[in-house]
Amino acid sequence: MAQYTPNQRLDTPAAHEFGFPYSPYEIQEQLMQELFQVLERGQVGIFESPTGTGKSLTLTCGALTWLARHEELVRTEMLARIRGVEQELAELEEESEKTSDWLESQGKSRAQRAELLRLQHLQALLDKQEQQLEQIRKGAKKHKRQGKVHPGKLEELEKDLDPESDSDSEHETADGPQEAAEDRYRPVQIFFCSRTHSQLAQIVTELRKTPHGQSVRCISLGSRQQLCGNPAVRKLKHVGLMNERCLDMATKKARPNPSKKSRLTAETNSRCPFKAASLVESLRDLALTEPLDIEELANEGTACGGCSYYASRSAVEHAQLILLPYQLLLQKSARTQLGISLKGSIVIVDEAHNLLDSVAQLHGSEINRQQLERAKVQISGYKEHFQKRFATKNLLKINQIIFIVRRLLKILDQRMESQSNGSSMMRTYELTAEGDFFNIDLCDLLDFCARTRFARKVQGHADRMEREPRPSENQPPVSTARSLILQRLASEQKLKEKPKSVKRKVEDINKEDKAGELQEQQKPPKKPVHEVAPSPIRPLLAFLETLTSNAEDGRILLDPVGGTLKYILLDPAEQFADIVAEARAIVIAGGTMQPTQELKEQLFTGCQDRLVERFYNHVVADDAVLPFVICNGPSGAPLSFKFAHRASAEMLRELSMLLRNLCQVVPGGVVCFLPSYEYLDKVYKYLEQTGTLENISCRKSVFREVSGSAEQLLDNYALAIKRPASGGALLLSVVGGKLSEGLNFADDLGRAVLVVGLPYSNSQSPELRQRMLHLDEKLGPGAGNEYYENLCVKAVNQCIGRAVRHIKDYACVYLLDKRFADPKIRGKLPKWISRHIVESNAANGGFGAVQARTARFFKGR
């Protein structure tokens, strides 16, 4: 693929030229303009814009404005450059007729001709791309005219399911035919990723309000779990099973005489009707001309009968703005599967406060004893069934995989039987040495598995074995009985037995077969077969792939009691290096990015000269937020919610009184974040036993978060606050839980946010201890402790960011622990909080002054 890089620099637009749908605030103007400069200069920008400041929309408008101007500059400069080279070439040819140094003149002319051919080739590719885009626009109009697929067209659409046309649809191996790189112009694309599809859907909603929404080619990418419309696949629920079934159906041969049944009830062992080429292409055209979020794209696919998953994939090469979740961008394997190339592109990572942890989690891998046992059974069964058909070298590879699985199981068993049953850490080469498979080339083995589609074939064979009827205890299956017939006939013919005796034997066996069939028919109907578990082969291969990484970048956590082997990525730099090397510019943005030191040290060490950091204030007025650090409780006792002290009677009593008193003066909703679910239960139980819960309930409804889904809880909480004559509600939640990130407690839903203690992670966690040790070794002594503290403070900052969501919002923030008064901790809080903090202690009136000032704050509102 070819790309043109302009020589001319773009000027930064004025604030009103970004197509922002509202009158922008000053910080939004600054962000759009400084983002524009980062993209133009090919830099790496780290941007912090507080939650509620319209960060995502601001990033989108800034990036799309740059892209539109860049594309216009490419077109105009390329044409001007072609004309200029043509003129220079004509002048050189004219001079060559007069010059005495013919060789020098020809050398200059040859260079200019080569440059002209290069530019003309790029122009031709650009023209070809414009023609393709025009066809896509026409296809979208046709799609809208056709609307939903009519039942009468089903048979015609089935004809598109040519078994030869999708021979490369097994994208997991990425071995299908690819268009030659030089045959297509590669425009600059913007890859915008965020943590959840709901966040990406919000961008689509806001994008439609801007002028960019009328012209930008935007596509949302997701997994089959979000986009598949085939009921036979969707009913499997688990994404691993959905992938296996889809890939299996994608390569099935078309039925020669398709029935007239609805495609929605197609047999699961038939070719997927949703992959009809005409429908997928039509859906792709629509998606490229009209911004759709992931849910709308899925609904459109269901309505027209086309596959939204494959339509979105085929749209990637033509899209300008690609919206995708973290896992599809940050994993190289996922990018390869989707055909995504970041070369020369813009990468925007939103909600990036936990980017380092996200990279580590996505590139970690875990496999347990049950998966290893099932993998051993499935691979062995596959080998035995097809052994005579395998080439010798392929059989060797399969035997190597079985050997590795057995050795991994043996390691778990030996550790379990040993005196020490605790978990242990080891390097990748230590595991391969102990397993005695250090001499097996894992890269070559994994290449074999990808090339032969090993995981799919083993899983397909295992599924077929599961579906085959099993013989009853008293009656052999018919196939076995018939094989006995052939054996007996052969032996009887050899012995030259009389035909009558043979006939009698055959009749006897046929009677047995019929009796068995009658017996089977008289049995009660079988219970539905339980859904099969996801394939253990892909987790196995993913784990083996981690063993090929740099030994210093990660560790294996071996837990014999839990029966697990877990690869932990300690150094995310290598996994992020491809993105840094390929992308034209990278934008890392979030509401709570500080502290950023470890992010720069771990991901961008090699490009410090490209780094730009920008931190913006909140859009709300200074007096709209009143933050407190409360060092002493209502009775004057110092507040210290360290793990060893927080469950003491004194701390529970102080927290109980504090909640009761604040609920008397804070209107609307109060959200209290506690360090853990276990501690939340203790606090709730104490509130019940002391009567405080009943006291608070007289004024506010009380809710508490439980581990798992929080949607219904949040709905009930909101209803309680909005109820007429309601005194509001108190929500007891957990730091790092469902309610602490990504949710919006705007206006009355969050008039006060409380954070109880500093929520440090368990320092005895083997994974955390290993990560801290690695940072000390790589960055110097103290780096591990700094990381440990930053994890805690970032979690606090996320909780704080749940309130104050727009310019007219207001709230109080209470940080309950004397450790929050430490200047080092305060320095890591958001600037819009830290510079206004009121520290409450015994010397300045204690908690009574806090309560009084809180009452005045809300009375003034």
C-alpha positions in Angstrom: 0.0 0.0 0.0 1.2 3.5 -0.9 0.8 6.8 1.0 1.7 10.4 0.2 3.3 12.6 2.8 2.9 16.3 2.2 5.8 18.6 2.5 3.7 21.6 3.6 2.6 22.1 7.2 -1.0 22.7 8.1 -1.9 25.8 10.1 -3.8 25.4 13.3 -7.5 26.3 12.8 -9.3 28.8 14.9 -11.6 27.5 17.6 -14.8 28.0 15.6 -13.4 25.9 12.6 -13.5 22.5 14.3 -17.1 21.8 13.7 -17.9 21.5 17.5 -21.6 21.3 17.9 -21.8 23.6 20.9 -20.2 26.8 21.9 -16.8 25.4 23.2 -15.4 26.2 26.6 -11.9 27.6 26.7 -10.3 24.2 27.7 -12.2 22.5 24.8 -10.7 25.1 22.4 -7.2 24.5 23.8 -7.6 20.7 23.6 -8.7 20.8 20.0 -6.0 23.1 18.9 -3.2 21.4 20.8 -4.4 18.0 19.6 -4.4 19.3 16.0 -0.7 20.3 16.5 0.2 16.9 17.9 -1.3 15.1 14.9 0.3 17.4 12.4 3.8 17.0 14.0 3.5 13.3 14.5 3.9 13.4 18.2 2.8 11.4 21.2 0.3 13.4 23.3 -0.8 12.7 26.9 -4.0 14.7 27.6 -5.9 15.0 30.9 -9.3 16.6 30.7 -11.5 16.1 33.7 -14.5 13.9 33.5 -17.6 15.9 32.4 -15.7 18.3 30.1 -16.7 16.7 26.8 -13.3 15.2 26.3 -14.3 12.4 23.8 -16.3 14.7 21.6 -13.5 17.3 21.7 -11.0 14.7 20.7 -13.2 13.5 17.8 -13.8 17.0 16.4 -10.1 17.9 16.7 -8.9 14.7 15.0 -11.5 14.8 12.2 -10.8 18.4 11.4 -7.1 17.6 11.1 -7.9 14.6 8.8 -10.2 16.6 6.5 -7.5 19.3 6.1 -4.8 16.7 5.7 -6.7 14.9 2.9 -7.3 18.1 1.1 -3.7 19.1 1.3 -2.7 15.6 -0.1 -4.9 16.1 -3.1 -3.8 19.7 -3.9 -0.1 19.2 -3.2 0.1 16.0 -5.2 -1.4 17.6 -8.3 0.8 20.7 -7.8 3.8 18.4 -7.4 3.0 16.5 -10.6 2.7 19.7 -12.6 5.9 21.0 -11.1 7.9 17.8 -11.9 6.5 17.7 -15.4 7.7 21.3 -15.9 11.1 20.6 -14.4 11.4 17.5 -16.7 10.5 19.6 -19.8 13.2 22.2 -18.8 15.8 19.5 -18.3 15.1 17.9 -21.7 15.3 21.3 -23.3 18.7 22.0 -21.5 20.0 18.6 -22.5 19.9 19.6 -26.1 22.2 22.5 -25.4 24.5 21.2 -22.7 27.8 19.6 -23.4 27.6 17.2 -20.4 25.0 14.8 -21.8 25.5 12.1 -19.1 24.8 14.5 -16.2 21.7 15.9 -17.9 20.3 12.4 -18.5 21.0 11.5 -14.9 18.9 14.4 -13.7 16.1 13.6 -16.2 16.0 10.0 -15.2 15.6 10.9 -11.5 12.8 13.3 -12.4 11.0 10.8 -14.6 11.1 8.2 -11.8 9.6 10.8 -9.4 6.9 11.6 -11.9 6.0 8.0 -12.4 5.8 7.6 -8.6 3.5 10.6 -8.2 1.4 9.6 -11.2 1.0 6.1 -9.7 -0.1 7.6 -6.4 -2.5 9.8 -8.2 -3.9 6.8 -10.1 -4.4 4.9 -6.9 -6.1 7.9 -5.3 -8.4 8.2 -8.3 -9.2 4.5 -8.0 -10.0 4.9 -4.3 -12.4 7.8 -5.1 -14.2 5.6 -7.7 -14.5 2.8 -5.1 -16.0 5.3 -2.6 -18.5 6.5 -5.2 -19.6 2.8 -5.7 -20.0 2.5 -1.9 -22.2 5.6 -1.8 -24.4 4.2 -4.6 -24.5 0.8 -2.8 -25.7 2.6 0.4 -28.5 4.3 -1.5 -29.6 0.9 -3.0 -29.5 -0.7 0.4 -31.9 2.0 1.8 -34.2 1.5 -1.1 -34.3 -2.3 -0.6 -34.9 -2.1 3.1 -35.5 -5.4 4.8 -34.9 -8.7 3.0 -38.1 -10.2 1.6 -38.8 -14.0 2.1 -39.1 -14.4 -1.7 -35.5 -13.4 -2.1 -34.1 -16.0 0.3 -33.4 -18.7 -2.3 -31.8 -16.2 -4.6 -29.6 -14.9 -1.7 -28.6 -18.5 -0.8 -27.0 -18.8 -4.3 -24.4 -16.2 -3.1 -23.1 -18.8 -0.7 -20.6 -20.2 -3.1 -18.3 -22.6 -1.1 -15.3 -21.4 -3.2 -16.0 -17.7 -2.5 -15.1 -17.8 1.2 -12.2 -20.2 1.3 -10.2 -17.5 3.1 -12.9 -16.7 5.7 -10.9 -18.4 8.4 -9.5 -15.0 9.4 -7.8 -16.4 12.5 -5.0 -17.7 10.4 -4.7 -14.5 8.3 -3.5 -16.6 5.4 -6.1 -15.6 2.9 -5.2 -13.8 -0.3 -4.4 -10.2 0.3 -4.4 -7.4 -2.3 -0.9 -6.4 -3.1 0.3 -3.4 -1.0 1.2 -1.3 -4.0 -2.1 -1.7 -5.7 -4.1 0.4 -3.2 -3.7 3.9 -1.8 -3.5 3.9 1.9 -5.2 7.0 3.4 -4.5 8.1 7.0 -7.0 6.5 9.3 -8.1 7.4 12.9 -8.3 4.5 15.3 -10.3 5.6 18.3 -10.5 3.1 21.1 -12.1 3.1 24.5 -12.8 0.5 27.2 -16.5 -0.2 26.5 -18.9 -0.2 23.6 -21.2 2.1 25.5 -18.5 4.7 25.6 -17.9 4.3 21.8 -21.7 4.4 21.2 -21.8 7.8 22.9 -19.1 9.1 20.5 -21.4 8.0 17.6 -24.3 9.9 19.1 -22.3 13.1 19.5 -20.7 12.7 16.1 -24.1 12.9 14.4 -24.5 16.3 15.9 -21.4 17.7 14.2 -20.9 18.6 10.5 -18.4 15.7 10.4 -21.2 13.2 10.9 -22.5 14.0 7.4 -19.4 13.0 5.5 -17.1 10.9 7.7 -16.8 7.2 6.9 -17.1 5.7 10.4 -17.3 2.1 11.4 -17.7 0.4 14.8 -15.8 -2.9 15.3 -16.9 -5.5 17.8 -16.9 -9.3 18.4 -19.4 -11.8 17.2 -21.0 -11.6 20.6 -22.1 -8.0 19.7 -22.6 -8.4 16.0 -23.6 -11.9 15.0 -27.2 -12.2 13.8 -27.4 -16.0 13.3 -29.6 -17.5 16.1 -27.7 -20.8 15.9 -24.6 -18.9 16.9 -26.0 -16.3 19.2 -27.7 -19.0 21.4 -24.2 -20.3 22.5 -23.7 -17.1 24.6 -20.0 -17.7 25.3 -17.9 -15.8 22.8 -15.4 -18.6 22.4 -18.1 -21.0 21.3 -19.6 -18.4 19.0 -16.3 -18.0 17.3 -15.9 -21.7 16.8 -19.4 -22.2 15.4 -19.2 -19.2 13.1 -15.9 -20.2 11.7 -17.2 -23.8 11.2 -20.3 -22.6 9.4 -18.3 -20.1 7.3 -16.4 -22.8 5.5 -19.3 -25.3 5.1 -20.3 -26.1 1.6 -23.5 -24.7 0.3 -26.5 -27.0 0.3 -27.3 -28.2 -3.2 -31.1 -28.0 -2.6 -31.7 -25.3 0.0 -35.0 -25.6 1.7 -37.6 -22.8 1.8 -37.4 -22.6 5.5 -36.6 -19.2 7.0 -32.8 -18.5 7.1 -33.4 -17.8 10.8 -34.0 -21.5 11.4 -31.2 -22.8 9.3 -29.5 -25.9 10.4 -26.4 -25.2 12.5 -24.4 -27.7 10.4 -25.2 -25.8 7.2 -23.5 -22.8 5.6 -24.3 -19.5 7.3 -26.9 -17.7 5.2 -26.0 -14.3 6.8 -22.7 -14.4 4.9 -24.3 -14.0 1.5 -21.7 -11.8 -0.3 -24.3 -9.3 -1.7 -25.9 -8.8 1.7 -22.5 -8.3 3.5 -21.4 -5.8 0.8 -24.6 -3.9 0.9 -24.5 -3.6 4.7 -20.9 -2.5 4.5 -21.8 0.3 2.1 -24.6 1.5 4.5 -22.3 1.5 7.5 -19.7 3.6 5.7 -22.1 6.3 4.7 -24.1 6.6 8.0 -22.4 6.5 11.5 -23.9 3.5 13.4 -23.0 2.4 16.8 -22.4 -1.3 17.5 -26.0 -2.0 18.5 -27.5 -0.2 15.5 -25.1 -2.0 13.2 -26.2 -5.4 14.6 -29.9 -4.4 14.3 -29.4 -3.3 10.7 -27.8 -6.7 9.9 -30.7 -8.5 11.4 -33.2 -6.4 9.4 -31.5 -7.0 6.1 -30.3 -10.5 6.7 -26.6 -9.7 6.3 -23.7 -10.4 8.7 -22.8 -7.3 10.6 -19.6 -8.8 11.9 -18.1 -9.5 8.4 -19.6 -6.3 7.0 -17.7 -4.2 9.6 -14.5 -6.1 8.9 -14.7 -5.5 5.2 -15.5 -1.8 5.9 -12.2 -1.2 7.7 -10.0 -0.5 4.7 -12.4 2.2 3.4 -13.2 3.9 6.8 -11.7 7.1 8.1 -12.7 6.7 11.7 -12.6 3.3 13.2 -14.2 2.9 16.7 -13.1 -0.2 18.6 -12.6 -1.5 22.1 -9.2 -1.9 23.8 -8.7 -5.6 23.0 -9.1 -5.1 19.3 -6.4 -2.4 19.1 -3.9 -3.3 21.8 -3.4 -6.9 20.7 -1.3 -7.5 17.6 -3.0 -10.8 17.0 -6.5 -9.1 17.0 -5.3 -6.4 14.6 -3.9 -9.1 12.2 -7.1 -11.0 12.3 -9.1 -7.9 11.4 -6.7 -6.8 8.8 -5.8 -3.6 10.7 -2.6 -1.8 9.8 -1.6 1.2 12.0 1.2 2.3 9.6 0.9 6.1 9.2 -2.4 6.2 11.1 -3.6 8.2 14.1 -4.2 6.2 17.3 -6.4 7.7 20.1 -6.7 5.8 23.3 -9.5 7.2 25.5 -10.2 6.5 29.1 -6.5 5.5 29.3 -6.0 6.0 33.1 -5.3 2.2 33.4 -3.6 1.7 30.0 -0.6 -0.1 31.5 -2.8 -2.6 33.4 -5.0 -3.1 30.3 -2.0 -4.0 28.1 -0.7 -6.4 30.8 -4.1 -8.1 31.2 -4.7 -8.4 27.4 -1.3 -10.1 26.9 -1.5 -12.3 29.9 -2.7 -15.9 29.6 -4.1 -18.6 32.0 -4.9 -22.2 31.7 -6.2 -24.6 34.3 -6.0 -28.3 35.0 -9.5 -29.0 33.6 -8.7 -27.3 30.3 -5.4 -29.3 30.0 -7.2 -32.5 30.7 -9.9 -31.8 28.1 -7.2 -30.7 25.6 -5.3 -33.9 26.1 -8.5 -36.0 25.5 -9.6 -34.0 22.4 -6.2 -33.9 20.7 -5.6 -37.6 21.4 -9.0 -38.5 20.0 -8.4 -36.3 16.9 -5.0 -38.0 16.4 -6.3 -41.5 16.8 -9.2 -40.8 14.4 -7.1 -39.4 11.6 -3.7 -41.0 12.3 -3.5 -42.8 9.0 -4.1 -39.7 7.0 -1.5 -37.5 8.7 1.8 -36.8 7.0 4.7 -37.9 9.2 5.8 -34.3 10.0 2.3 -33.3 11.0 1.9 -36.3 13.2 5.2 -35.3 14.9 3.8 -31.8 15.7 0.6 -33.3 17.1 2.6 -35.7 19.3 4.7 -32.7 20.5 1.5 -30.9 21.6 0.2 -33.9 23.5 3.6 -34.3 25.1 3.6 -30.7 26.3 0.1 -31.0 27.7 1.0 -34.1 29.6 4.2 -32.5 31.0 2.2 -29.4 32.2 -0.3 -31.7 34.0 2.6 -33.6 35.5 4.1 -30.3 36.9 0.8 -29.4 38.5 0.5 -32.9 40.0 4.1 -33.0 41.3 3.7 -29.6 43.0 0.4 -30.6 44.5 2.0 -33.8 46.0 5.0 -31.9 47.3 5.2 -30.5 50.9 4.8 -26.9 49.7 1.4 -26.3 48.1 1.9 -22.5 47.9 2.0 -20.7 44.6 5.4 -20.0 43.0 6.8 -17.7 40.3 9.1 -18.9 37.5 10.5 -17.6 34.3 9.3 -19.1 31.0 12.5 -21.0 30.4 12.3 -22.5 33.9 8.8 -23.9 33.1 10.0 -25.4 29.8 13.0 -26.9 31.5 11.0 -28.4 34.3 8.5 -29.8 31.8 11.3 -31.2 29.7 10.1 -29.6 26.5 12.7 -26.8 26.3 14.0 -28.4 23.1 10.7 -28.1 21.2 10.5 -25.2 18.9 7.3 -23.5 20.1 7.3 -20.8 17.4 7.4 -23.5 14.8 4.7 -25.5 16.6 2.4 -22.5 16.8 3.0 -21.7 13.2 1.9 -25.2 12.3 -1.2 -24.8 14.4 -2.1 -21.5 12.7 -1.3 -22.7 9.2 -3.4 -25.9 9.6 -6.2 -24.4 11.6 -5.5 -26.9 14.2 -7.7 -25.5 16.9 -10.8 -25.5 14.7 -10.2 -29.0 13.4 -9.7 -30.5 16.9 -12.8 -28.7 18.2 -14.9 -29.7 15.2 -13.9 -33.3 15.7 -14.7 -33.1 19.4 -18.1 -31.6 18.6 -18.9 -34.3 16.2 -18.0 -37.0 18.7 -20.3 -35.3 21.2 -23.2 -35.3 18.8 -22.8 -38.9 17.7 -25.3 -41.2 19.4 -23.7 -43.4 22.1 -24.5 -47.1 22.3 -26.7 -48.3 25.2 -25.3 -50.7 27.8 -27.2 -53.8 26.6 -27.2 -53.2 22.8 -24.3 -52.5 20.5 -24.9 -49.7 17.9 -26.2 -50.6 14.5 -22.9 -49.7 12.9 -21.1 -52.2 15.2 -23.7 -55.0 14.4 -23.3 -54.4 10.7 -19.5 -54.6 10.9 -19.9 -57.9 12.7 -22.0 -59.1 9.8 -19.3 -58.4 7.3 -16.7 -60.1 9.5 -18.8 -63.2 9.9 -19.7 -63.3 6.2 -16.0 -63.1 5.3 -15.0 -65.9 7.7 -18.0 -68.1 6.7 -17.2 -67.7 3.1 -13.6 -68.8 3.8 -14.9 -71.9 5.6 -17.3 -72.5 2.7 -20.3 -72.7 4.9 -23.7 -73.2 3.4 -25.6 -70.1 2.2 -28.6 -71.0 4.3 -26.6 -70.8 7.5 -25.2 -67.5 6.4 -28.6 -66.2 5.6 -29.9 -67.4 9.0 -27.1 -65.5 10.8 -27.8 -62.3 8.9 -31.5 -62.5 9.7 -30.7 -63.1 13.4 -28.5 -60.0 13.5 -31.1 -57.9 11.6 -33.7 -59.0 14.2 -31.4 -57.8 17.0 -31.0 -54.4 15.1 -34.8 -54.0 14.8 -35.3 -54.9 18.4 -32.8 -52.4 19.4 -34.4 -49.7 17.3 -37.8 -50.5 18.7 -36.4 -50.3 22.2 -34.9 -47.0 21.5 -38.1 -45.6 20.1 -40.0 -46.7 23.3 -37.6 -44.8 25.5 -38.7 -41.4 26.9 -37.4 -38.4 25.0 -33.8 -37.5 25.8 -33.1 -34.4 27.9 -31.6 -31.5 26.1 -27.9 -31.8 25.7 -26.0 -29.4 27.9 -24.1 -26.7 26.1 -20.6 -27.8 25.4 -17.8 -25.9 27.1 -15.6 -23.6 25.0 -12.6 -25.2 23.2 -9.6 -25.7 25.5 -7.3 -25.7 22.4 -7.2 -21.9 21.9 -6.4 -21.1 25.6 -3.7 -23.8 25.4 -2.2 -22.2 22.2 -2.4 -18.8 23.8 -0.5 -20.0 26.8 2.2 -21.6 24.7 2.5 -18.4 22.7 3.4 -16.5 25.9 6.2 -18.9 26.5 7.9 -17.6 23.4 8.1 -14.0 24.7 11.2 -12.5 26.2 11.9 -14.3 29.5 12.5 -11.0 31.3 9.2 -9.5 30.2 7.0 -11.8 32.2 6.7 -14.6 34.8 4.6 -17.8 35.2 2.5 -18.0 38.3 2.0 -21.6 39.2 -0.8 -22.4 41.6 -1.0 -26.1 42.3 -3.9 -25.8 44.7 -6.1 -23.9 42.2 -4.6 -26.0 39.4 -3.6 -23.0 37.2 -0.7 -21.8 35.2 -0.9 -18.0 34.6 1.5 -15.9 32.5 1.9 -12.4 33.9 3.2 -9.7 31.6 5.5 -7.4 33.6 6.9 -5.2 30.9 4.2 -3.9 28.5 6.7 -1.9 26.4 7.4 -4.7 23.9 3.7 -5.3 23.3 3.1 -1.6 22.7 6.2 -1.0 20.7 4.6 -1.9 17.3 1.9 0.8 17.9 4.5 3.4 18.7 6.7 2.5 15.7 3.9 2.3 13.1 1.4 5.1 14.1 2.0 8.6 12.7 0.8 10.1 16.0 -0.6 8.7 19.3 -3.0 10.4 21.7 -3.4 9.0 25.2 -6.3 10.7 27.0 -8.3 10.4 30.1 -10.0 12.2 32.9 -7.5 11.2 35.5 -4.1 10.6 33.8 -1.9 11.8 36.6 0.6 10.7 37.8 2.0 10.0 34.3 5.7 9.2 35.1 5.3 5.4 35.0 3.4 5.6 31.8 6.2 7.5 30.1 8.9 5.3 31.6 7.2 2.0 30.6 5.7 2.8 27.2 7.5 5.8 25.7 11.1 5.5 26.8 12.3 5.4 23.2 10.4 8.4 22.0 10.8 11.0 24.8 11.5 13.7 22.1 8.0 13.2 20.7 6.2 13.4 24.0 3.8 16.2 24.8 1.8 16.5 28.0 -1.3 18.7 28.6 -3.4 19.0 31.7 -6.6 21.0 31.7 -8.8 22.5 34.4 -12.4 21.6 35.0 -15.2 23.5 33.2 -17.0 24.2 36.4 -16.5 27.3 38.5 -14.0 27.1 41.4 -16.8 27.4 43.9 -18.8 24.5 42.4 -16.7 21.9 44.1 -16.0 21.8 47.8 -13.4 19.1 48.6 -12.5 18.1 52.2 -9.7 16.0 53.7 -11.2 14.8 57.0 -8.5 13.8 59.5 -10.7 13.4 62.6 -14.1 11.9 63.0 -17.1 13.5 64.7 -15.9 12.4 68.2 -12.4 13.7 67.5 -10.6 10.4 67.0 -8.0 10.4 64.2 -9.3 8.6 61.1 -7.0 5.8 59.9 -8.7 3.2 57.7 -5.6 1.1 57.2 -6.4 -2.6 56.7 -5.4 -3.5 60.3 -7.5 -0.7 61.9 -10.5 -0.1 59.7 -12.6 -2.9 61.2 -12.0 -1.7 64.8 -15.0 -0.6 66.8 -13.6 2.9 67.0 -13.3 3.3 63.2 -16.7 1.8 62.6 -18.2 4.1 65.1 -16.6 7.2 63.6 -17.7 6.3 60.1 -21.2 5.5 61.3 -21.6 8.9 62.9 -20.0 10.7 60.0 -22.4 9.1 57.5 -25.4 9.9 59.7 -24.3 13.6 60.1 -23.5 14.2 56.5 -26.8 12.7 55.3 -28.6 15.3 57.4 -27.1 18.2 55.5 -26.4 16.9 52.0 -29.4 16.9 49.6 -30.0 14.4 46.9 -27.6 11.5 46.5 -24.6 10.5 48.6 -22.1 8.0 47.2 -19.7 6.4 49.6 -16.8 4.4 48.3 -15.3 1.7 50.6 -12.1 -0.2 50.1 -13.6 -3.7 49.5 -16.9 -5.7 49.4 -15.9 -7.4 52.6 -15.5 -4.1 54.4 -18.7 -2.8 52.9 -20.5 -5.8 54.5 -19.0 -5.1 57.9 -19.9 -1.4 57.7 -23.5 -2.3 56.7 -23.8 -4.8 59.4 -22.6 -2.3 62.0 -25.0 0.3 60.7 -27.8 -2.2 61.2 -26.8 -3.3 64.7 -26.4 0.2 66.0 -29.6 1.6 64.6 -27.7 4.1 62.4 -29.1 2.5 59.3 -32.7 3.0 60.5 -31.8 6.6 61.4 -30.4 7.4 58.0 -33.3 5.6 56.3 -35.7 8.1 57.9 -34.2 10.7 55.6 -32.5 8.8 52.7 -33.1 5.5 51.1 -30.0 3.3 51.6 -28.5 1.0 48.9 -25.4 -1.1 48.8 -23.4 -2.5 45.9 -22.9 -6.3 45.6 -20.4 -8.0 43.4 -21.8 -8.5 39.8 -24.2 -6.4 37.8 -25.1 -2.9 39.0 -27.6 -1.8 36.5 -30.7 -2.5 38.5 -29.1 -1.1 41.7 -28.3 2.2 39.9 -31.9 2.4 38.5 -33.4 1.9 41.9 -31.0 4.5 43.4 -32.0 7.1 40.8 -35.7 6.4 41.3 -35.4 6.9 45.0 -33.7 10.3 44.5 -36.2 11.5 41.9 -39.2 10.4 43.9 -41.4 13.5 44.9 -40.5 14.8 48.4 -37.6 12.5 48.6 -34.7 13.3 50.9 -32.4 11.5 48.5 -30.4 8.3 48.9 -27.2 6.9 50.2 -25.3 4.4 48.0 -22.6 2.3 49.6 -20.2 1.2 46.9 -16.7 -0.2 46.4 -13.6 1.3 45.0 -12.8 -0.5 41.8 -16.3 -1.9 41.6 -18.9 -1.5 38.9 -20.0 1.9 40.1 -16.5 3.5 40.6 -15.6 3.8 36.9 -17.4 4.9 33.8 -20.7 5.7 35.5 -22.3 9.1 35.7 -23.6 10.5 39.0 -24.5 13.9 37.7 -26.7 16.5 39.5 -28.8 15.0 42.3 -27.4 11.5 41.8 -24.1 12.7 43.3 -24.2 15.8 45.4 -21.5 14.2 47.7 -18.8 11.6 47.1 -17.0 10.0 50.0 -13.9 7.9 49.8 -13.1 5.9 52.9 -9.4 5.3 53.3 -6.7 4.8 50.8 -7.6 1.6 48.8 -4.2 0.0 48.6 -4.2 -3.4 46.8 -3.2 -6.5 48.7 0.6 -6.2 49.0 0.9 -10.0 49.6 -0.4 -10.8 46.2 2.3 -12.8 44.3 1.5 -11.0 41.1 1.7 -7.5 42.6 4.9 -8.4 44.5 6.5 -9.7 41.3 5.5 -6.6 39.4 6.9 -4.3 42.0 10.2 -6.2 42.1 10.4 -6.0 38.3 10.0 -2.2 38.4 12.7 -1.9 41.1 15.1 -3.8 38.8 14.2 -1.9 35.7 13.7 1.6 36.8 15.6 1.7 40.1 14.8 1.3 43.8 11.5 2.7 44.9 9.8 2.4 41.5 7.8 -0.6 42.8 6.5 1.3 45.8 5.7 4.3 43.6 3.6 2.0 41.3 1.9 0.6 44.3 0.9 4.0 45.6 -0.1 5.2 42.1 -2.5 2.3 41.7 -4.2 3.4 44.9 -4.4 7.1 44.1 -5.7 6.5 40.5 -8.5 4.4 42.0 -9.4 7.3 44.3 -9.3 9.8 41.4 -11.7 7.6 39.5 -14.2 7.7 42.4 -13.9 11.5 42.7 -14.6 11.8 39.0 -18.0 10.2 39.3 -19.5 13.6 40.4 -19.5 17.0 38.8 -20.3 15.9 35.2 -21.1 19.3 33.5 -20.6 23.0 33.8 -23.7 23.6 36.0 -23.1 20.7 38.3 -21.8 21.0 41.9 -20.9 18.6 44.7 -18.8 18.1 47.8 -16.0 15.5 48.0 -14.9 14.0 51.3 -11.6 12.1 51.6 -11.8 10.2 54.9 -8.3 9.4 56.2 -5.5 11.5 57.8 -3.2 10.0 55.1 -4.9 12.2 52.5 -3.2 15.2 54.2 0.2 13.9 53.1 1.5 16.4 50.5 2.8 13.6 48.3 -0.7 12.0 48.2 -2.4 15.4 47.7 0.0 16.2 44.8 -1.3 13.2 42.9 -5.0 14.2 43.1 -6.6 16.0 40.2 -5.5 19.7 40.2 -9.1 20.9 40.2 -9.6 19.1 43.5 -6.2 19.5 45.2 -5.9 23.3 44.8 -9.3 23.8 46.7 -8.9 21.2 49.4 -10.1 22.1 52.9 -8.2 20.1 55.5 -10.2 19.4 58.6 -8.5 18.5 61.8 -8.9 19.1 65.6 -7.0 22.4 65.3 -9.5 24.1 62.9 -12.8 23.1 64.3 -12.8 19.4 63.4 -15.8 17.7 61.9 -18.3 20.2 63.2 -16.8 22.8 60.9 -17.0 20.4 58.0 -20.7 19.9 58.6 -21.4 23.6 59.0 -19.5 24.5 55.8 -21.3 21.8 53.9 -24.7 23.1 55.0 -23.7 26.6 53.8 -22.4 25.3 50.5 -25.7 23.7 49.6 -27.8 26.5 51.1 -26.1 28.9 48.7 -27.2 26.6 45.8 
